[in-house]
Structures are given as structure tokens and as C-alpha cells.
Amino acid sequence: MAELEVVTVGLTGAEPVFADAAEAGDSFANDGKVFLYVKNGHAGAIKVTVDSVKECDQGHDHDLEITVPQFDDTLGSEDTGERMIGPFQPSRFNDEDNLVQITYDEHINVGVAAIRLP
């Protein structure tokens, strides 16, 4: 498991720091203004799971599961194989170290970046 570097975007922009998705998952520091940018270059769709650490008022822990489709370079396709997910409410998603934990059902050819809004 690796901790992703969080880059803050500003008026002049920011260059995301993409890392290869780790087989065991990744984490990032979260203050409620961070979102996850996922680029899927894998041969098929992947599922990204964001661990929810707080139970809802019904007593269930609802992890967030997002499907990121594969990149389709067919002429006219709108499917970029990319998703921006978040930002993440700290009370629901932060663990005891104020990190958000994420896992992937497939990590090969998947890039991830953590981006903070100002």
C-alpha cells in the first residue's frame, strides 16, 4: 500500500502526480477537499472501492464503489477511461490517521492521483 502525494490545484492549474495503482491499495491525506483522479489503461473496466469507516444511521458500513470503464480509442468514443471521484467527507471516509483508503479489483495499467481543491 502506498500513500499518494496530494497536489493542490490553483488558478494557474496543477500537474497531477500520477502513481501506479498499488496491488494492495493506496491511501491519501484528506481534509474534505481532496478528490481521486483515476486513469484506466487496463484491458477492461475496473472497480475502485473507497473505504467508508463510519456506519450509517441504520448500522451499515457503505463503502463507495465506482466502476471506471476501459479507455476506448474508437473514433467518436466519449469514453476516456478516466474518472474523478470525490471530494470525500472526512467523518465518513478518514481513518484514524486522517487517510482515505482505496483498493482496486485490478491495478495493472491503472494510474491514480490525489488532487486538493484550494
Phi, psi and omega in degrees: 000137181237149175265123181284143174286131179266125180251133179266129178272145179226189182298332179269004178093181177204148176262115179300144176259098181277140175236154173292134177301130181280142181303322181273357181106176181224172176215165174205151177291139185225130175242013181094357180242014184254137172235162183255132178250120183244130176242117183259110174253011180288166183287352179209179177295151177235162176245128175255129180244125177255122185286123173267127184261353183247134176283149176285179182291351176264002177085019180248146177261108183260097173294152178268122179242125183236131175268128177249113183292161177287155176295134178237111182266016176298138180307126178088356180288140177262001184271105184273350184073021182237146174217143171250125188237130177119194002290171190247125179294118183305320183295338180263325190247341182283135173276189184294343177260014183061034177248147171264133181256130180230146176227166183226143175281346174211135184242349183287130182062035177240126177251142180226146176218146176253125185235131181256133173280146182291000000 
